[in-house]
Amino acid sequence: MKAAMLENWGQLIVKEIPKPELQNGEALIKVLYAGVCGSDVTVYDGKHPTATVPVVVGHEIIGIVEEICSDKPVDFKINDRVKLSYS
Ligand SMILES: [Zn+2]
């Protein structure tokens, strides 16, 4: 899968990365759109207080549920459109 990877401060590239292996309670989202906010800019500039590199950037996304790994019922299903913001 492709990802926007900040390999070092100020060095953003799009590259192939391994598809994540889901753990219980996680879902894989195929990203359709990702926003860029002020936090992303501070990460890019190396000024974010907790960010480290390398890191896949973008934490405000709209996408489609591609896989679900959960031993409990969840409120969404494969192919649902979702939006999320996380830090
Ligand atoms: Zn943000």
PDB file of the backbone (N, CA, C, O) and the ligand in Angstrom, with CONECT records:
HET     ZN  A 101       1
ATOM      1  N   MET A   1       0.840  -1.170   0.000  1.00  0.00           N
ATOM      2  CA  MET A   1       0.000   0.000   0.000  1.00  0.00           C
ATOM      3  C   MET A   1       0.887   1.236   0.000  1.00  0.00           C
ATOM      4  O   MET A   1       2.012   1.211   0.500  1.00  0.00           O
ATOM      5  N   LYS A   2       0.353   2.343  -0.582  1.00  0.00           N
ATOM      6  CA  LYS A   2       1.121   3.582  -0.618  1.00  0.00           C
ATOM      7  C   LYS A   2       0.824   4.414   0.621  1.00  0.00           C
ATOM      8  O   LYS A   2      -0.282   4.379   1.161  1.00  0.00           O
ATOM      9  N   ALA A   3       1.826   5.160   1.058  1.00  0.00           N
ATOM     10  CA  ALA A   3       1.663   6.031   2.221  1.00  0.00           C
ATOM     11  C   ALA A   3       2.540   7.260   2.051  1.00  0.00           C
ATOM     12  O   ALA A   3       3.609   7.204   1.443  1.00  0.00           O
ATOM     13  N   ALA A   4       2.059   8.388   2.610  1.00  0.00           N
ATOM     14  CA  ALA A   4       2.884   9.596   2.691  1.00  0.00           C
ATOM     15  C   ALA A   4       3.722   9.461   3.951  1.00  0.00           C
ATOM     16  O   ALA A   4       3.202   9.545   5.063  1.00  0.00           O
ATOM     17  N   MET A   5       5.006   9.254   3.774  1.00  0.00           N
ATOM     18  CA  MET A   5       5.908   8.972   4.881  1.00  0.00           C
ATOM     19  C   MET A   5       6.865  10.146   5.080  1.00  0.00           C
ATOM     20  O   MET A   5       7.572  10.560   4.160  1.00  0.00           O
ATOM     21  N   LEU A   6       6.869  10.668   6.301  1.00  0.00           N
ATOM     22  CA  LEU A   6       7.863  11.679   6.657  1.00  0.00           C
ATOM     23  C   LEU A   6       9.087  10.910   7.133  1.00  0.00           C
ATOM     24  O   LEU A   6       9.126  10.416   8.260  1.00  0.00           O
ATOM     25  N   GLU A   7      10.090  10.814   6.256  1.00  0.00           N
ATOM     26  CA  GLU A   7      11.267   9.996   6.588  1.00  0.00           C
ATOM     27  C   GLU A   7      12.220  10.732   7.522  1.00  0.00           C
ATOM     28  O   GLU A   7      12.914  10.122   8.336  1.00  0.00           O
ATOM     29  N   ASN A   8      12.238  12.038   7.388  1.00  0.00           N
ATOM     30  CA  ASN A   8      13.004  12.877   8.302  1.00  0.00           C
ATOM     31  C   ASN A   8      12.330  14.242   8.290  1.00  0.00           C
ATOM     32  O   ASN A   8      11.491  14.488   7.423  1.00  0.00           O
ATOM     33  N   TRP A   9      12.651  15.114   9.186  1.00  0.00           N
ATOM     34  CA  TRP A   9      12.007  16.421   9.258  1.00  0.00           C
ATOM     35  C   TRP A   9      12.160  17.138   7.918  1.00  0.00           C
ATOM     36  O   TRP A   9      13.273  17.334   7.432  1.00  0.00           O
ATOM     37  N   GLY A  10      11.036  17.523   7.333  1.00  0.00           N
ATOM     38  CA  GLY A  10      11.051  18.236   6.060  1.00  0.00           C
ATOM     39  C   GLY A  10      11.240  17.354   4.848  1.00  0.00           C
ATOM     40  O   GLY A  10      11.390  17.868   3.740  1.00  0.00           O
ATOM     41  N   GLN A  11      11.239  16.014   5.023  1.00  0.00           N
ATOM     42  CA  GLN A  11      11.468  15.103   3.896  1.00  0.00           C
ATOM     43  C   GLN A  11      10.284  14.146   3.766  1.00  0.00           C
ATOM     44  O   GLN A  11      10.300  13.039   4.306  1.00  0.00           O
ATOM     45  N   LEU A  12       9.254  14.593   3.038  1.00  0.00           N
ATOM     46  CA  LEU A  12       8.030  13.813   2.846  1.00  0.00           C
ATOM     47  C   LEU A  12       8.076  13.130   1.489  1.00  0.00           C
ATOM     48  O   LEU A  12       8.304  13.775   0.465  1.00  0.00           O
ATOM     49  N   ILE A  13       7.853  11.794   1.487  1.00  0.00           N
ATOM     50  CA  ILE A  13       7.814  11.058   0.224  1.00  0.00           C
ATOM     51  C   ILE A  13       6.614  10.118   0.233  1.00  0.00           C
ATOM     52  O   ILE A  13       6.137   9.724   1.297  1.00  0.00           O
ATOM     53  N   VAL A  14       6.129   9.761  -0.949  1.00  0.00           N
ATOM     54  CA  VAL A  14       5.096   8.739  -1.083  1.00  0.00           C
ATOM     55  C   VAL A  14       5.810   7.450  -1.449  1.00  0.00           C
ATOM     56  O   VAL A  14       6.571   7.405  -2.415  1.00  0.00           O
ATOM     57  N   LYS A  15       5.557   6.386  -0.663  1.00  0.00           N
ATOM     58  CA  LYS A  15       6.263   5.129  -0.896  1.00  0.00           C
ATOM     59  C   LYS A  15       5.367   3.945  -0.575  1.00  0.00           C
ATOM     60  O   LYS A  15       4.334   4.090   0.079  1.00  0.00           O
ATOM     61  N   GLU A  16       5.773   2.781  -1.040  1.00  0.00           N
ATOM     62  CA  GLU A  16       5.083   1.534  -0.708  1.00  0.00           C
ATOM     63  C   GLU A  16       5.513   1.102   0.693  1.00  0.00           C
ATOM     64  O   GLU A  16       6.700   1.100   1.018  1.00  0.00           O
ATOM     65  N   ILE A  17       4.522   0.735   1.521  1.00  0.00           N
ATOM     66  CA  ILE A  17       4.818   0.194   2.842  1.00  0.00           C
ATOM     67  C   ILE A  17       4.009  -1.091   3.017  1.00  0.00           C
ATOM     68  O   ILE A  17       3.009  -1.284   2.325  1.00  0.00           O
ATOM     69  N   PRO A  18       4.425  -1.970   3.930  1.00  0.00           N
ATOM     70  CA  PRO A  18       3.661  -3.202   4.149  1.00  0.00           C
ATOM     71  C   PRO A  18       2.256  -2.899   4.683  1.00  0.00           C
ATOM     72  O   PRO A  18       2.066  -1.963   5.460  1.00  0.00           O
ATOM     73  N   LYS A  19       1.290  -3.692   4.260  1.00  0.00           N
ATOM     74  CA  LYS A  19      -0.070  -3.566   4.791  1.00  0.00           C
ATOM     75  C   LYS A  19      -0.049  -3.948   6.270  1.00  0.00           C
ATOM     76  O   LYS A  19       0.512  -4.984   6.627  1.00  0.00           O
ATOM     77  N   PRO A  20      -0.654  -3.127   7.138  1.00  0.00           N
ATOM     78  CA  PRO A  20      -0.608  -3.434   8.572  1.00  0.00           C
ATOM     79  C   PRO A  20      -1.327  -4.744   8.894  1.00  0.00           C
ATOM     80  O   PRO A  20      -2.337  -5.078   8.275  1.00  0.00           O
ATOM     81  N   GLU A  21      -0.789  -5.484   9.878  1.00  0.00           N
ATOM     82  CA  GLU A  21      -1.482  -6.659  10.409  1.00  0.00           C
ATOM     83  C   GLU A  21      -2.381  -6.198  11.527  1.00  0.00           C
ATOM     84  O   GLU A  21      -1.907  -5.651  12.523  1.00  0.00           O
ATOM     85  N   LEU A  22      -3.679  -6.414  11.376  1.00  0.00           N
ATOM     86  CA  LEU A  22      -4.632  -5.909  12.358  1.00  0.00           C
ATOM     87  C   LEU A  22      -4.575  -6.699  13.653  1.00  0.00           C
ATOM     88  O   LEU A  22      -4.425  -7.920  13.657  1.00  0.00           O
ATOM     89  N   GLN A  23      -4.700  -5.968  14.747  1.00  0.00           N
ATOM     90  CA  GLN A  23      -4.837  -6.573  16.070  1.00  0.00           C
ATOM     91  C   GLN A  23      -6.314  -6.502  16.453  1.00  0.00           C
ATOM     92  O   GLN A  23      -7.076  -5.724  15.879  1.00  0.00           O
ATOM     93  N   ASN A  24      -6.706  -7.311  17.417  1.00  0.00           N
ATOM     94  CA  ASN A  24      -8.096  -7.316  17.854  1.00  0.00           C
ATOM     95  C   ASN A  24      -8.543  -5.905  18.253  1.00  0.00           C
ATOM     96  O   ASN A  24      -7.858  -5.226  19.017  1.00  0.00           O
ATOM     97  N   GLY A  25      -9.684  -5.476  17.736  1.00  0.00           N
ATOM     98  CA  GLY A  25     -10.207  -4.148  18.036  1.00  0.00           C
ATOM     99  C   GLY A  25      -9.803  -3.093  17.026  1.00  0.00           C
ATOM    100  O   GLY A  25     -10.083  -1.911  17.228  1.00  0.00           O
ATOM    101  N   GLU A  26      -9.149  -3.494  15.939  1.00  0.00           N
ATOM    102  CA  GLU A  26      -8.706  -2.530  14.934  1.00  0.00           C
ATOM    103  C   GLU A  26      -9.441  -2.765  13.608  1.00  0.00           C
ATOM    104  O   GLU A  26      -9.977  -3.842  13.347  1.00  0.00           O
ATOM    105  N   ALA A  27      -9.441  -1.727  12.796  1.00  0.00           N
ATOM    106  CA  ALA A  27      -9.987  -1.808  11.441  1.00  0.00           C
ATOM    107  C   ALA A  27      -8.988  -1.181  10.490  1.00  0.00           C
ATOM    108  O   ALA A  27      -8.258  -0.261  10.859  1.00  0.00           O
ATOM    109  N   LEU A  28      -8.959  -1.681   9.271  1.00  0.00           N
ATOM    110  CA  LEU A  28      -8.113  -1.097   8.230  1.00  0.00           C
ATOM    111  C   LEU A  28      -8.990  -0.202   7.364  1.00  0.00           C
ATOM    112  O   LEU A  28     -10.009  -0.647   6.835  1.00  0.00           O
ATOM    113  N   ILE A  29      -8.594   1.055   7.220  1.00  0.00           N
ATOM    114  CA  ILE A  29      -9.348   2.031   6.442  1.00  0.00           C
ATOM    115  C   ILE A  29      -8.576   2.360   5.171  1.00  0.00           C
ATOM    116  O   ILE A  29      -7.414   2.763   5.230  1.00  0.00           O
ATOM    117  N   LYS A  30      -9.221   2.188   4.029  1.00  0.00           N
ATOM    118  CA  LYS A  30      -8.631   2.637   2.767  1.00  0.00           C
ATOM    119  C   LYS A  30      -8.879   4.137   2.667  1.00  0.00           C
ATOM    120  O   LYS A  30     -10.024   4.572   2.541  1.00  0.00           O
ATOM    121  N   VAL A  31      -7.821   4.919   2.723  1.00  0.00           N
ATOM    122  CA  VAL A  31      -7.949   6.377   2.767  1.00  0.00           C
ATOM    123  C   VAL A  31      -8.330   6.914   1.390  1.00  0.00           C
ATOM    124  O   VAL A  31      -7.682   6.620   0.386  1.00  0.00           O
ATOM    125  N   LEU A  32      -9.401   7.710   1.371  1.00  0.00           N
ATOM    126  CA  LEU A  32      -9.805   8.396   0.143  1.00  0.00           C
ATOM    127  C   LEU A  32      -9.287   9.828   0.139  1.00  0.00           C
ATOM    128  O   LEU A  32      -8.809  10.325  -0.880  1.00  0.00           O
ATOM    129  N   TYR A  33      -9.387  10.481   1.287  1.00  0.00           N
ATOM    130  CA  TYR A  33      -8.927  11.868   1.433  1.00  0.00           C
ATOM    131  C   TYR A  33      -8.292  12.026   2.802  1.00  0.00           C
ATOM    132  O   TYR A  33      -8.728  11.411   3.776  1.00  0.00           O
ATOM    133  N   ALA A  34      -7.257  12.858   2.872  1.00  0.00           N
ATOM    134  CA  ALA A  34      -6.626  13.172   4.153  1.00  0.00           C
ATOM    135  C   ALA A  34      -6.401  14.676   4.216  1.00  0.00           C
ATOM    136  O   ALA A  34      -5.905  15.284   3.267  1.00  0.00           O
ATOM    137  N   GLY A  35      -6.773  15.264   5.346  1.00  0.00           N
ATOM    138  CA  GLY A  35      -6.548  16.682   5.532  1.00  0.00           C
ATOM    139  C   GLY A  35      -5.144  16.951   6.040  1.00  0.00           C
ATOM    140  O   GLY A  35      -4.482  16.068   6.586  1.00  0.00           O
ATOM    141  N   VAL A  36      -4.706  18.177   5.853  1.00  0.00           N
ATOM    142  CA  VAL A  36      -3.432  18.633   6.407  1.00  0.00           C
ATOM    143  C   VAL A  36      -3.766  19.780   7.344  1.00  0.00           C
ATOM    144  O   VAL A  36      -4.321  20.795   6.921  1.00  0.00           O
ATOM    145  N   CYS A  37      -3.427  19.618   8.627  1.00  0.00           N
ATOM    146  CA  CYS A  37      -3.755  20.649   9.603  1.00  0.00           C
ATOM    147  C   CYS A  37      -2.471  21.230  10.195  1.00  0.00           C
ATOM    148  O   CYS A  37      -1.362  20.857   9.812  1.00  0.00           O
ATOM    149  N   GLY A  38      -2.651  22.141  11.126  1.00  0.00           N
ATOM    150  CA  GLY A  38      -1.508  22.788  11.755  1.00  0.00           C
ATOM    151  C   GLY A  38      -0.596  21.810  12.470  1.00  0.00           C
ATOM    152  O   GLY A  38       0.622  21.992  12.487  1.00  0.00           O
ATOM    153  N   SER A  39      -1.181  20.762  13.068  1.00  0.00           N
ATOM    154  CA  SER A  39      -0.349  19.751  13.735  1.00  0.00           C
ATOM    155  C   SER A  39       0.567  19.060  12.730  1.00  0.00           C
ATOM    156  O   SER A  39       1.736  18.805  13.019  1.00  0.00           O
ATOM    157  N   ASP A  40       0.028  18.756  11.543  1.00  0.00           N
ATOM    158  CA  ASP A  40       0.853  18.106  10.520  1.00  0.00           C
ATOM    159  C   ASP A  40       2.024  19.002  10.120  1.00  0.00           C
ATOM    160  O   ASP A  40       3.130  18.517   9.879  1.00  0.00           O
ATOM    161  N   VAL A  41       1.778  20.291  10.054  1.00  0.00           N
ATOM    162  CA  VAL A  41       2.843  21.231   9.680  1.00  0.00           C
ATOM    163  C   VAL A  41       3.930  21.259  10.755  1.00  0.00           C
ATOM    164  O   VAL A  41       5.118  21.309  10.437  1.00  0.00           O
ATOM    165  N   THR A  42       3.519  21.228  12.041  1.00  0.00           N
ATOM    166  CA  THR A  42       4.538  21.228  13.098  1.00  0.00           C
ATOM    167  C   THR A  42       5.337  19.914  13.082  1.00  0.00           C
ATOM    168  O   THR A  42       6.533  19.904  13.375  1.00  0.00           O
ATOM    169  N   VAL A  43       4.657  18.798  12.733  1.00  0.00           N
ATOM    170  CA  VAL A  43       5.386  17.526  12.607  1.00  0.00           C
ATOM    171  C   VAL A  43       6.392  17.639  11.461  1.00  0.00           C
ATOM    172  O   VAL A  43       7.562  17.293  11.620  1.00  0.00           O
ATOM    173  N   TYR A  44       5.934  18.123  10.314  1.00  0.00           N
ATOM    174  CA  TYR A  44       6.805  18.256   9.130  1.00  0.00           C
ATOM    175  C   TYR A  44       8.039  19.098   9.452  1.00  0.00           C
ATOM    176  O   TYR A  44       9.151  18.792   9.022  1.00  0.00           O
ATOM    177  N   ASP A  45       7.816  20.159  10.213  1.00  0.00           N
ATOM    178  CA  ASP A  45       8.918  21.073  10.540  1.00  0.00           C
ATOM    179  C   ASP A  45       9.803  20.580  11.685  1.00  0.00           C
ATOM    180  O   ASP A  45      10.823  21.195  11.997  1.00  0.00           O
ATOM    181  N   GLY A  46       9.401  19.445  12.322  1.00  0.00           N
ATOM    182  CA  GLY A  46      10.193  18.949  13.446  1.00  0.00           C
ATOM    183  C   GLY A  46       9.942  19.709  14.733  1.00  0.00           C
ATOM    184  O   GLY A  46      10.764  19.661  15.648  1.00  0.00           O
ATOM    185  N   LYS A  47       8.809  20.417  14.822  1.00  0.00           N
ATOM    186  CA  LYS A  47       8.504  21.232  16.000  1.00  0.00           C
ATOM    187  C   LYS A  47       7.406  20.645  16.878  1.00  0.00           C
ATOM    188  O   LYS A  47       7.053  21.235  17.898  1.00  0.00           O
ATOM    189  N   HIS A  48       6.861  19.492  16.498  1.00  0.00           N
ATOM    190  CA  HIS A  48       5.812  18.866  17.307  1.00  0.00           C
ATOM    191  C   HIS A  48       6.459  18.260  18.556  1.00  0.00           C
ATOM    192  O   HIS A  48       7.512  17.631  18.458  1.00  0.00           O
ATOM    193  N   PRO A  49       5.837  18.441  19.734  1.00  0.00           N
ATOM    194  CA  PRO A  49       6.497  18.012  20.978  1.00  0.00           C
ATOM    195  C   PRO A  49       6.663  16.503  21.151  1.00  0.00           C
ATOM    196  O   PRO A  49       7.544  16.077  21.898  1.00  0.00           O
ATOM    197  N   THR A  50       5.842  15.676  20.484  1.00  0.00           N
ATOM    198  CA  THR A  50       5.941  14.229  20.715  1.00  0.00           C
ATOM    199  C   THR A  50       6.202  13.419  19.447  1.00  0.00           C
ATOM    200  O   THR A  50       6.433  12.213  19.536  1.00  0.00           O
ATOM    201  N   ALA A  51       6.171  14.041  18.278  1.00  0.00           N
ATOM    202  CA  ALA A  51       6.321  13.287  17.030  1.00  0.00           C
ATOM    203  C   ALA A  51       7.754  12.779  16.861  1.00  0.00           C
ATOM    204  O   ALA A  51       8.723  13.422  17.266  1.00  0.00           O
ATOM    205  N   THR A  52       7.844  11.607  16.248  1.00  0.00           N
ATOM    206  CA  THR A  52       9.146  11.047  15.899  1.00  0.00           C
ATOM    207  C   THR A  52       9.118  10.684  14.418  1.00  0.00           C
ATOM    208  O   THR A  52       8.041  10.596  13.828  1.00  0.00           O
ATOM    209  N   VAL A  53      10.251  10.477  13.824  1.00  0.00           N
ATOM    210  CA  VAL A  53      10.346  10.029  12.440  1.00  0.00           C
ATOM    211  C   VAL A  53      11.113   8.710  12.395  1.00  0.00           C
ATOM    212  O   VAL A  53      11.960   8.468  13.254  1.00  0.00           O
ATOM    213  N   PRO A  54      10.839   7.862  11.421  1.00  0.00           N
ATOM    214  CA  PRO A  54       9.871   8.045  10.335  1.00  0.00           C
ATOM    215  C   PRO A  54       8.442   7.857  10.839  1.00  0.00           C
ATOM    216  O   PRO A  54       8.201   7.156  11.822  1.00  0.00           O
ATOM    217  N   VAL A  55       7.489   8.506  10.136  1.00  0.00           N
ATOM    218  CA  VAL A  55       6.088   8.397  10.521  1.00  0.00           C
ATOM    219  C   VAL A  55       5.212   8.587   9.277  1.00  0.00           C
ATOM    220  O   VAL A  55       5.518   9.398   8.403  1.00  0.00           O
ATOM    221  N   VAL A  56       4.112   7.818   9.216  1.00  0.00           N
ATOM    222  CA  VAL A  56       3.101   8.042   8.185  1.00  0.00           C
ATOM    223  C   VAL A  56       2.251   9.204   8.666  1.00  0.00           C
ATOM    224  O   VAL A  56       1.654   9.128   9.740  1.00  0.00           O
ATOM    225  N   VAL A  57       2.187  10.274   7.894  1.00  0.00           N
ATOM    226  CA  VAL A  57       1.488  11.473   8.326  1.00  0.00           C
ATOM    227  C   VAL A  57       0.031  11.460   7.871  1.00  0.00           C
ATOM    228  O   VAL A  57      -0.369  10.697   6.992  1.00  0.00           O
ATOM    229  N   GLY A  58      -0.740  12.335   8.505  1.00  0.00           N
ATOM    230  CA  GLY A  58      -2.162  12.450   8.200  1.00  0.00           C
ATOM    231  C   GLY A  58      -2.970  11.771   9.275  1.00  0.00           C
ATOM    232  O   GLY A  58      -2.863  10.558   9.455  1.00  0.00           O
ATOM    233  N   HIS A  59      -3.778  12.529   9.995  1.00  0.00           N
ATOM    234  CA  HIS A  59      -4.577  11.944  11.066  1.00  0.00           C
ATOM    235  C   HIS A  59      -6.030  12.411  11.015  1.00  0.00           C
ATOM    236  O   HIS A  59      -6.796  12.173  11.948  1.00  0.00           O
ATOM    237  N   GLU A  60      -6.399  13.065   9.938  1.00  0.00           N
ATOM    238  CA  GLU A  60      -7.792  13.463   9.734  1.00  0.00           C
ATOM    239  C   GLU A  60      -8.179  12.947   8.357  1.00  0.00           C
ATOM    240  O   GLU A  60      -7.804  13.523   7.336  1.00  0.00           O
ATOM    241  N   ILE A  61      -8.941  11.844   8.342  1.00  0.00           N
ATOM    242  CA  ILE A  61      -9.139  11.145   7.071  1.00  0.00           C
ATOM    243  C   ILE A  61     -10.603  10.778   6.820  1.00  0.00           C
ATOM    244  O   ILE A  61     -11.420  10.691   7.737  1.00  0.00           O
ATOM    245  N   ILE A  62     -10.888  10.571   5.553  1.00  0.00           N
ATOM    246  CA  ILE A  62     -12.153   9.992   5.100  1.00  0.00           C
ATOM    247  C   ILE A  62     -11.771   8.768   4.284  1.00  0.00           C
ATOM    248  O   ILE A  62     -10.892   8.834   3.425  1.00  0.00           O
ATOM    249  N   GLY A  63     -12.442   7.640   4.558  1.00  0.00           N
ATOM    250  CA  GLY A  63     -12.093   6.426   3.845  1.00  0.00           C
ATOM    251  C   GLY A  63     -13.179   5.381   3.898  1.00  0.00           C
ATOM    252  O   GLY A  63     -14.312   5.649   4.299  1.00  0.00           O
ATOM    253  N   ILE A  64     -12.810   4.183   3.486  1.00  0.00           N
ATOM    254  CA  ILE A  64     -13.731   3.048   3.418  1.00  0.00           C
ATOM    255  C   ILE A  64     -13.167   1.913   4.268  1.00  0.00           C
ATOM    256  O   ILE A  64     -11.979   1.599   4.191  1.00  0.00           O
ATOM    257  N   VAL A  65     -14.028   1.302   5.079  1.00  0.00           N
ATOM    258  CA  VAL A  65     -13.609   0.176   5.915  1.00  0.00           C
ATOM    259  C   VAL A  65     -13.272  -0.999   5.002  1.00  0.00           C
ATOM    260  O   VAL A  65     -14.124  -1.495   4.264  1.00  0.00           O
ATOM    261  N   GLU A  66     -12.012  -1.436   5.067  1.00  0.00           N
ATOM    262  CA  GLU A  66     -11.560  -2.521   4.202  1.00  0.00           C
ATOM    263  C   GLU A  66     -11.488  -3.851   4.953  1.00  0.00           C
ATOM    264  O   GLU A  66     -11.806  -4.899   4.390  1.00  0.00           O
ATOM    265  N   GLU A  67     -11.072  -3.814   6.218  1.00  0.00           N
ATOM    266  CA  GLU A  67     -10.998  -5.031   7.035  1.00  0.00           C
ATOM    267  C   GLU A  67     -11.356  -4.672   8.463  1.00  0.00           C
ATOM    268  O   GLU A  67     -11.135  -3.546   8.908  1.00  0.00           O
ATOM    269  N   ILE A  68     -11.911  -5.642   9.177  1.00  0.00           N
ATOM    270  CA  ILE A  68     -12.242  -5.461  10.594  1.00  0.00           C
ATOM    271  C   ILE A  68     -11.696  -6.664  11.343  1.00  0.00           C
ATOM    272  O   ILE A  68     -11.859  -7.806  10.911  1.00  0.00           O
ATOM    273  N   CYS A  69     -11.050  -6.400  12.463  1.00  0.00           N
ATOM    274  CA  CYS A  69     -10.549  -7.476  13.330  1.00  0.00           C
ATOM    275  C   CYS A  69     -11.080  -7.200  14.727  1.00  0.00           C
ATOM    276  O   CYS A  69     -10.515  -6.390  15.461  1.00  0.00           O
ATOM    277  N   SER A  70     -12.153  -7.865  15.092  1.00  0.00           N
ATOM    278  CA  SER A  70     -12.743  -7.646  16.402  1.00  0.00           C
ATOM    279  C   SER A  70     -13.496  -8.883  16.845  1.00  0.00           C
ATOM    280  O   SER A  70     -14.216  -9.500  16.061  1.00  0.00           O
ATOM    281  N   ASP A  71     -13.324  -9.238  18.107  1.00  0.00           N
ATOM    282  CA  ASP A  71     -14.090 -10.357  18.650  1.00  0.00           C
ATOM    283  C   ASP A  71     -15.385  -9.879  19.296  1.00  0.00           C
ATOM    284  O   ASP A  71     -16.108 -10.661  19.913  1.00  0.00           O
ATOM    285  N   LYS A  72     -15.672  -8.582  19.148  1.00  0.00           N
ATOM    286  CA  LYS A  72     -16.918  -8.007  19.666  1.00  0.00           C
ATOM    287  C   LYS A  72     -17.666  -7.342  18.517  1.00  0.00           C
ATOM    288  O   LYS A  72     -17.049  -6.956  17.524  1.00  0.00           O
ATOM    289  N   PRO A  73     -18.980  -7.201  18.634  1.00  0.00           N
ATOM    290  CA  PRO A  73     -19.737  -6.506  17.589  1.00  0.00           C
ATOM    291  C   PRO A  73     -19.271  -5.051  17.462  1.00  0.00           C
ATOM    292  O   PRO A  73     -18.926  -4.419  18.460  1.00  0.00           O
ATOM    293  N   VAL A  74     -19.262  -4.531  16.250  1.00  0.00           N
ATOM    294  CA  VAL A  74     -18.887  -3.139  16.015  1.00  0.00           C
ATOM    295  C   VAL A  74     -20.017  -2.439  15.268  1.00  0.00           C
ATOM    296  O   VAL A  74     -20.892  -3.087  14.695  1.00  0.00           O
ATOM    297  N   ASP A  75     -19.986  -1.107  15.281  1.00  0.00           N
ATOM    298  CA  ASP A  75     -21.072  -0.307  14.695  1.00  0.00           C
ATOM    299  C   ASP A  75     -20.875  -0.032  13.213  1.00  0.00           C
ATOM    300  O   ASP A  75     -21.580   0.808  12.653  1.00  0.00           O
ATOM    301  N   PHE A  76     -19.941  -0.712  12.563  1.00  0.00           N
ATOM    302  CA  PHE A  76     -19.702  -0.477  11.138  1.00  0.00           C
ATOM    303  C   PHE A  76     -19.390  -1.818  10.469  1.00  0.00           C
ATOM    304  O   PHE A  76     -19.169  -2.830  11.134  1.00  0.00           O
ATOM    305  N   LYS A  77     -19.379  -1.792   9.130  1.00  0.00           N
ATOM    306  CA  LYS A  77     -19.137  -3.025   8.383  1.00  0.00           C
ATOM    307  C   LYS A  77     -18.223  -2.720   7.191  1.00  0.00           C
ATOM    308  O   LYS A  77     -17.980  -1.559   6.864  1.00  0.00           O
ATOM    309  N   ILE A  78     -17.730  -3.759   6.561  1.00  0.00           N
ATOM    310  CA  ILE A  78     -16.878  -3.613   5.393  1.00  0.00           C
ATOM    311  C   ILE A  78     -17.585  -2.740   4.355  1.00  0.00           C
ATOM    312  O   ILE A  78     -18.787  -2.882   4.129  1.00  0.00           O
ATOM    313  N   ASN A  79     -16.836  -1.844   3.732  1.00  0.00           N
ATOM    314  CA  ASN A  79     -17.291  -0.914   2.693  1.00  0.00           C
ATOM    315  C   ASN A  79     -18.041   0.303   3.232  1.00  0.00           C
ATOM    316  O   ASN A  79     -18.458   1.151   2.442  1.00  0.00           O
ATOM    317  N   ASP A  80     -18.229   0.420   4.550  1.00  0.00           N
ATOM    318  CA  ASP A  80     -18.805   1.652   5.105  1.00  0.00           C
ATOM    319  C   ASP A  80     -17.830   2.800   4.898  1.00  0.00           C
ATOM    320  O   ASP A  80     -16.615   2.628   4.997  1.00  0.00           O
ATOM    321  N   ARG A  81     -18.388   3.985   4.606  1.00  0.00           N
ATOM    322  CA  ARG A  81     -17.564   5.200   4.559  1.00  0.00           C
ATOM    323  C   ARG A  81     -17.442   5.733   5.965  1.00  0.00           C
ATOM    324  O   ARG A  81     -18.425   5.790   6.704  1.00  0.00           O
ATOM    325  N   VAL A  82     -16.235   6.125   6.340  1.00  0.00           N
ATOM    326  CA  VAL A  82     -15.997   6.632   7.691  1.00  0.00           C
ATOM    327  C   VAL A  82     -15.129   7.885   7.620  1.00  0.00           C
ATOM    328  O   VAL A  82     -14.372   8.092   6.671  1.00  0.00           O
ATOM    329  N   LYS A  83     -15.265   8.714   8.657  1.00  0.00           N
ATOM    330  CA  LYS A  83     -14.345   9.836   8.825  1.00  0.00           C
ATOM    331  C   LYS A  83     -13.814   9.743  10.240  1.00  0.00           C
ATOM    332  O   LYS A  83     -14.542   9.392  11.167  1.00  0.00           O
ATOM    333  N   LEU A  84     -12.551  10.057  10.397  1.00  0.00           N
ATOM    334  CA  LEU A  84     -11.979  10.007  11.737  1.00  0.00           C
ATOM    335  C   LEU A  84     -10.832  10.981  11.860  1.00  0.00           C
ATOM    336  O   LEU A  84     -10.185  11.381  10.892  1.00  0.00           O
ATOM    337  N   SER A  85     -10.622  11.334  13.104  1.00  0.00           N
ATOM    338  CA  SER A  85      -9.514  12.191  13.471  1.00  0.00           C
ATOM    339  C   SER A  85      -8.909  11.578  14.717  1.00  0.00           C
ATOM    340  O   SER A  85      -9.616  11.284  15.681  1.00  0.00           O
ATOM    341  N   TYR A  86      -7.616  11.390  14.698  1.00  0.00           N
ATOM    342  CA  TYR A  86      -6.936  10.805  15.856  1.00  0.00           C
ATOM    343  C   TYR A  86      -5.596  11.495  16.009  1.00  0.00           C
ATOM    344  O   TYR A  86      -5.105  12.146  15.086  1.00  0.00           O
ATOM    345  N   SER A  87      -5.016  11.345  17.177  1.00  0.00           N
ATOM    346  CA  SER A  87      -3.710  11.962  17.396  1.00  0.00           C
ATOM    347  C   SER A  87      -2.690  10.910  17.751  1.00  0.00           C
ATOM    348  O   SER A  87      -1.523  11.232  17.973  1.00  0.00           O
TER     349      SER A  87
HETATM  350 ZN    ZN A 101      -5.167  17.746  12.960  1.00  0.00          ZN2+
END
